[in-house]
Amino acid sequence: MSSVEFIYLSQEDVLAAGGLDMKMSMEAIEKAFRLLNEDKVIIPSKIVLVLPPSERERGRINGLAAYIGGDWEMAGIKWVPSFPKNPQERGLPRANALIILNDTHTGLPLSVMDGTILSAMRTGAVGGIGAKYLAREDSEVVAIIGLGVQARTQALALKEALPNIKEIRGYDIVKEKAAKIASEIEEMTSISTKVFDNPRDVVEGADVIDTVTLADEPIVKDKWIKDGSLFIHMGSYIEEEYEVVLHSDKIIVDDWEVVKHRKTPILARMYDQGLISDKDIYANLDVIVAGKKPSRENDNERIFFSPIGMAHEDVAVASMVYDRAKREGIGQKLPLWTKPLWM
């Protein structure tokens, strides 16, 4: 048997192969949800390895695996640690990731790549696809609560999805960081981006509210939210009052069973407390993308979109990057073996 090689893509290689191409990422995500609706995707339960004493005190590592069929025919897994104290105590990103792609006929590895940027991009792209289908087309004002890594990719995706956006408002409890990231967002999007001292001024009058925080208590109050808005809840815990959910006309997720399995997000907690039931979930996102249920039906609807993050999203975006890397000769070929020791 001949030697086996795979392509290794560092973060720099990933960027060179389109890792920051939001249009490409959103195309991958939309295609991935269409394939999911066509039953051409297999997603086992997510691994959530919480390290003692707790994920907020120390950290967690998630494992997300998926198979995508159709003309993709790809399997892969993302191994993504999240350590909240890294930025302040160690000068490291809170999250990093490694993605492995495998041939679906031989099982051999095709690529091992840094997934840190891709993980952020795919999450931004999911928010963007949500906005494409669920926000009013004439949306002009975006509110982003939590100005961190995700704020950057959410802004990029919302610009791609909603070309009429004229203003981005931001809020973060760390004011120095907020100003820096707001400046980056404005440079990346060419959209006027302003930081406010309190969340109310950010949210009131906004057409799209996008929360990307580590908060575990309400930041956004229901009375601040106007009719016709889209609320995108991207955080892992509690970012808004329960009334924000209860007063929404439609609740949409990426996969309701996955959300319930995770336990920590607001919708899962409300379900466990008996405040909402299965029938309160209007649809999973793939049903909307496939056109099997209407998305926004009028300009007055309040819609609540809360994706938890699914493995096929990572495999889809990583596959696009891998394909471009192969075409353009990006990355380093590494041997798995010259000759297998045992058969």
C-alpha positions as CSV (number, residue, x, y, z in Angstrom):
1,M,0.0,0.0,0.0
2,S,1.3,3.5,-0.9
3,S,2.0,6.1,1.7
4,V,-0.8,8.2,3.1
5,E,-0.7,12.0,3.4
6,F,-3.1,14.7,4.6
7,I,-3.1,18.4,4.3
8,Y,-2.2,20.4,7.4
9,L,-3.6,23.9,7.5
10,S,-2.4,26.3,10.1
11,Q,-4.5,29.3,11.0
12,E,-2.5,31.4,8.5
13,D,-3.2,28.7,5.8
14,V,-6.9,28.7,6.7
15,L,-7.0,32.5,6.2
16,A,-5.2,32.2,2.9
17,A,-7.8,29.6,1.8
18,G,-10.8,31.9,2.4
19,G,-11.2,31.5,6.2
20,L,-12.5,35.1,6.5
21,D,-14.8,34.9,3.4
22,M,-18.2,35.4,5.0
23,K,-20.1,35.0,1.7
24,M,-18.5,31.6,1.2
25,S,-19.2,30.6,4.8
26,M,-22.8,31.6,4.5
27,E,-23.2,29.7,1.3
28,A,-21.7,26.6,3.0
29,I,-24.1,27.0,6.0
30,E,-27.2,27.4,3.9
31,K,-26.3,24.4,1.7
32,A,-25.6,22.4,4.9
33,F,-29.1,23.1,6.3
34,R,-30.7,22.2,3.0
35,L,-28.8,18.9,3.0
36,L,-29.9,18.4,6.7
37,N,-33.5,18.8,5.6
38,E,-33.0,16.3,2.8
39,D,-31.8,13.7,5.4
40,K,-28.3,13.7,3.9
41,V,-26.6,14.7,7.1
42,I,-25.8,12.5,10.2
43,I,-25.0,14.3,13.5
44,P,-24.4,12.2,16.6
45,S,-24.8,13.8,20.0
46,K,-22.3,16.5,20.9
47,I,-19.6,15.6,23.4
48,V,-19.5,18.2,26.2
49,L,-16.5,17.5,28.5
50,V,-16.8,19.8,31.5
51,L,-13.6,20.1,33.5
52,P,-13.9,20.3,37.3
53,P,-15.0,22.3,39.2
54,S,-17.2,23.8,36.5
55,E,-17.0,25.0,32.9
56,R,-17.2,28.7,34.0
57,E,-14.4,28.3,36.7
58,R,-12.1,26.2,34.5
59,G,-13.4,25.3,31.1
60,R,-15.0,22.8,28.8
61,I,-14.1,20.9,25.6
62,N,-16.7,20.1,23.0
63,G,-16.5,17.4,20.4
64,L,-18.8,17.9,17.3
65,A,-18.8,15.3,14.6
66,A,-20.9,15.0,11.4
67,Y,-21.3,13.4,8.0
68,I,-22.5,15.5,5.1
69,G,-23.6,13.7,1.9
70,G,-24.8,15.1,-1.4
71,D,-22.0,16.3,-3.6
72,W,-19.9,17.0,-0.5
73,E,-19.4,13.5,0.8
74,M,-17.4,14.5,3.8
75,A,-17.1,13.5,7.5
76,G,-15.4,15.5,10.1
77,I,-15.0,16.5,13.7
78,K,-14.3,19.7,15.6
79,W,-12.6,19.6,19.0
80,V,-13.1,23.0,20.6
81,P,-12.0,23.9,24.1
82,S,-13.5,27.0,25.7
83,F,-11.6,28.4,28.8
84,P,-13.2,31.7,30.0
85,K,-10.2,32.8,32.0
86,N,-7.7,32.5,29.2
87,P,-7.8,36.2,27.9
88,Q,-7.4,37.8,31.3
89,E,-5.1,35.4,33.0
90,R,-3.0,33.9,30.2
91,G,-3.2,36.3,27.3
92,L,-4.8,33.5,25.1
93,P,-8.1,33.3,23.2
94,R,-11.0,32.0,25.2
95,A,-11.6,29.3,22.5
96,N,-9.4,27.4,20.1
97,A,-10.3,24.6,17.8
98,L,-8.9,21.7,15.7
99,I,-10.9,20.2,12.7
100,I,-10.3,16.9,11.1
101,L,-11.8,15.9,7.8
102,N,-12.0,12.3,6.7
103,D,-12.7,10.5,3.4
104,T,-16.1,8.8,3.7
105,H,-15.0,5.6,1.8
106,T,-11.6,4.8,3.3
107,G,-11.9,6.7,6.6
108,L,-8.4,8.2,6.0
109,P,-7.8,11.8,7.1
110,L,-7.9,14.4,4.3
111,S,-7.0,17.4,6.3
112,V,-6.2,18.6,9.8
113,M,-6.7,22.3,10.2
114,D,-6.9,25.1,12.8
115,G,-10.6,25.6,13.4
116,T,-10.4,28.7,15.7
117,I,-11.3,31.2,13.0
118,L,-13.7,28.8,11.2
119,S,-15.6,28.1,14.4
120,A,-16.2,31.9,14.8
121,M,-17.0,32.3,11.1
122,R,-19.5,29.4,11.0
123,T,-21.3,30.8,14.1
124,G,-21.4,34.2,12.5
125,A,-22.7,32.7,9.3
126,V,-25.5,30.9,11.1
127,G,-26.6,34.2,12.6
128,G,-26.4,35.7,9.1
129,I,-28.6,32.9,7.6
130,G,-31.1,33.4,10.4
131,A,-31.2,37.1,9.6
132,K,-31.6,36.4,5.8
133,Y,-34.7,34.4,6.4
134,L,-36.1,36.0,9.6
135,A,-35.3,39.7,9.7
136,R,-37.2,42.4,7.9
137,E,-35.5,43.1,4.6
138,D,-35.5,46.8,5.3
139,S,-33.6,46.4,8.7
140,E,-31.3,49.3,9.3
141,V,-30.2,49.2,12.9
142,V,-28.3,46.3,14.6
143,A,-27.7,46.0,18.3
144,I,-24.8,43.8,19.4
145,I,-24.6,43.0,23.1
146,G,-21.1,41.6,23.9
147,L,-18.2,42.9,21.9
148,G,-15.8,40.0,21.6
149,V,-14.7,37.6,18.8
150,Q,-18.2,36.7,17.9
151,A,-19.3,40.3,17.5
152,R,-16.9,40.6,14.6
153,T,-18.3,37.7,12.6
154,Q,-21.9,38.4,13.5
155,A,-21.4,41.9,12.1
156,L,-19.8,40.5,8.9
157,A,-22.7,38.1,8.4
158,L,-25.4,40.6,9.1
159,K,-23.9,43.0,6.6
160,E,-24.0,40.1,4.0
161,A,-27.6,39.2,4.9
162,L,-29.1,42.7,5.3
163,P,-27.6,45.2,2.8
164,N,-29.7,48.1,4.2
165,I,-27.9,48.2,7.5
166,K,-26.8,51.7,8.3
167,E,-25.9,51.6,12.0
168,I,-24.4,49.0,14.4
169,R,-24.7,49.8,18.1
170,G,-22.6,47.9,20.6
171,Y,-22.4,47.4,24.3
172,D,-19.9,45.5,26.5
173,I,-19.1,45.6,30.2
174,V,-15.4,46.0,29.4
175,K,-15.4,49.5,27.9
176,E,-11.8,49.6,26.7
177,K,-12.3,46.4,24.7
178,A,-15.6,47.6,23.4
179,A,-14.1,50.7,21.8
180,K,-11.4,48.7,20.1
181,I,-13.6,46.0,18.7
182,A,-16.2,48.5,17.6
183,S,-13.5,50.3,15.6
184,E,-12.5,47.0,14.0
185,I,-16.1,46.2,13.1
186,E,-16.5,49.6,11.5
187,E,-13.4,49.1,9.5
188,M,-14.4,45.5,8.4
189,T,-18.0,46.4,7.5
190,S,-17.8,50.1,6.5
191,I,-20.9,50.5,8.7
192,S,-21.0,53.2,11.3
193,T,-20.4,51.4,14.7
194,K,-20.9,53.1,18.0
195,V,-20.4,52.0,21.6
196,F,-23.0,52.9,24.3
197,D,-22.7,53.0,28.0
198,N,-25.8,50.9,28.7
199,P,-27.7,48.1,26.9
200,R,-31.0,49.9,26.8
201,D,-29.7,52.6,24.5
202,V,-28.3,49.9,22.2
203,V,-31.5,47.8,22.0
204,E,-34.3,50.4,21.9
205,G,-35.3,50.9,18.3
206,A,-33.0,48.2,16.9
207,D,-34.3,46.1,14.0
208,V,-31.9,43.2,14.9
209,I,-30.7,42.4,18.4
210,D,-27.7,40.0,18.5
211,T,-26.5,38.8,21.9
212,V,-23.1,37.2,22.0
213,T,-22.0,37.1,25.7
214,L,-21.1,34.7,28.5
215,A,-23.8,36.3,30.7
216,D,-25.8,34.0,32.9
217,E,-28.4,36.6,34.0
218,P,-30.7,38.9,31.9
219,I,-29.1,41.9,30.2
220,V,-31.9,42.7,27.7
221,K,-35.3,43.7,29.0
222,D,-38.5,42.8,27.1
223,K,-39.9,46.4,27.2
224,W,-36.9,47.6,25.1
225,I,-37.7,45.4,22.1
226,K,-39.8,46.8,19.3
227,D,-42.3,45.0,17.2
228,G,-41.0,43.6,13.9
229,S,-37.5,42.9,15.3
230,L,-35.4,39.8,15.2
231,F,-33.6,38.7,18.3
232,I,-30.6,36.4,17.7
233,H,-29.5,34.7,20.9
234,M,-26.0,33.3,20.4
235,G,-24.8,33.0,23.9
236,S,-24.7,29.7,25.9
237,Y,-26.6,30.9,28.9
238,I,-29.1,33.6,29.9
239,E,-28.8,37.0,28.1
240,E,-32.4,38.3,28.3
241,E,-35.5,38.2,30.4
242,Y,-37.8,35.2,29.9
243,E,-40.5,37.6,28.7
244,V,-38.4,38.3,25.6
245,V,-39.0,34.7,24.6
246,L,-42.6,34.5,25.8
247,H,-43.6,37.7,23.9
248,S,-42.1,36.5,20.6
249,D,-44.4,35.5,17.8
250,K,-42.1,32.8,16.6
251,I,-39.3,30.8,18.2
252,I,-36.8,29.2,15.8
253,V,-33.7,27.1,16.6
254,D,-31.2,25.2,14.6
255,D,-32.3,21.9,16.3
256,W,-34.6,21.8,19.2
257,E,-33.5,18.4,20.5
258,V,-29.9,19.6,20.5
259,V,-30.9,22.7,22.4
260,K,-32.7,20.7,25.0
261,H,-29.7,18.3,25.3
262,R,-27.3,21.2,26.1
263,K,-29.4,22.3,29.1
264,T,-27.8,25.7,29.7
265,P,-29.3,28.0,27.1
266,I,-32.4,30.1,28.0
267,L,-34.8,28.0,25.9
268,A,-33.6,24.7,27.5
269,R,-34.0,26.2,31.0
270,M,-37.4,27.5,30.2
271,Y,-38.4,24.1,28.9
272,D,-37.1,22.3,32.0
273,Q,-39.0,24.8,34.2
274,G,-42.3,24.2,32.3
275,L,-42.4,27.7,30.9
276,I,-42.4,26.5,27.2
277,S,-43.1,23.2,25.6
278,D,-42.2,21.5,22.3
279,K,-45.2,23.0,20.6
280,D,-43.9,26.5,21.3
281,I,-41.0,26.0,18.9
282,Y,-42.2,27.2,15.5
283,A,-39.5,25.4,13.5
284,N,-35.9,24.2,13.1
285,L,-33.9,26.4,10.8
286,D,-33.6,23.7,8.1
287,V,-37.3,23.7,7.7
288,I,-37.3,27.4,7.0
289,V,-34.3,27.2,4.6
290,A,-36.0,24.4,2.7
291,G,-39.2,26.5,2.3
292,K,-41.4,24.0,4.1
293,K,-42.6,26.6,6.6
294,P,-42.9,30.4,6.1
295,S,-40.4,32.5,7.9
296,R,-41.4,36.1,8.6
297,E,-45.0,36.6,7.6
298,N,-45.4,40.3,8.3
299,D,-43.4,43.3,9.4
300,N,-44.8,43.4,13.0
301,E,-43.7,39.9,14.0
302,R,-41.2,39.6,16.8
303,I,-39.0,36.5,16.1
304,F,-36.6,34.8,18.5
305,F,-33.8,32.8,16.9
306,S,-31.5,30.8,19.2
307,P,-29.1,28.4,17.5
308,I,-27.0,26.1,19.7
309,G,-24.3,25.2,17.1
310,M,-24.2,22.0,15.1
311,A,-21.4,19.8,13.8
312,H,-22.5,19.9,10.1
313,E,-21.9,23.6,10.1
314,D,-18.2,23.1,11.0
315,V,-17.8,20.3,8.5
316,A,-19.4,22.4,5.8
317,V,-17.3,25.5,6.2
318,A,-14.1,23.4,6.7
319,S,-14.9,21.5,3.5
320,M,-15.1,24.8,1.5
321,V,-11.7,25.9,2.9
322,Y,-10.2,22.4,2.2
323,D,-11.4,22.5,-1.4
324,R,-9.9,25.9,-2.0
325,A,-6.6,24.9,-0.3
326,K,-6.3,21.9,-2.6
327,R,-7.0,24.0,-5.7
328,E,-4.5,26.7,-4.8
329,G,-1.8,24.5,-3.2
330,I,-2.2,26.0,0.2
331,G,-1.0,24.1,3.3
332,Q,1.6,21.5,4.1
333,K,1.3,17.8,3.2
334,L,2.2,15.6,6.1
335,P,2.6,11.8,6.2
336,L,0.2,9.6,8.2
337,W,2.4,6.7,7.4
338,T,4.8,5.5,4.7
339,K,3.7,2.0,5.2
340,P,1.1,0.8,7.8
341,L,2.6,-1.3,10.5
342,W,-0.3,-3.7,10.7
343,M,-3.1,-4.6,8.2
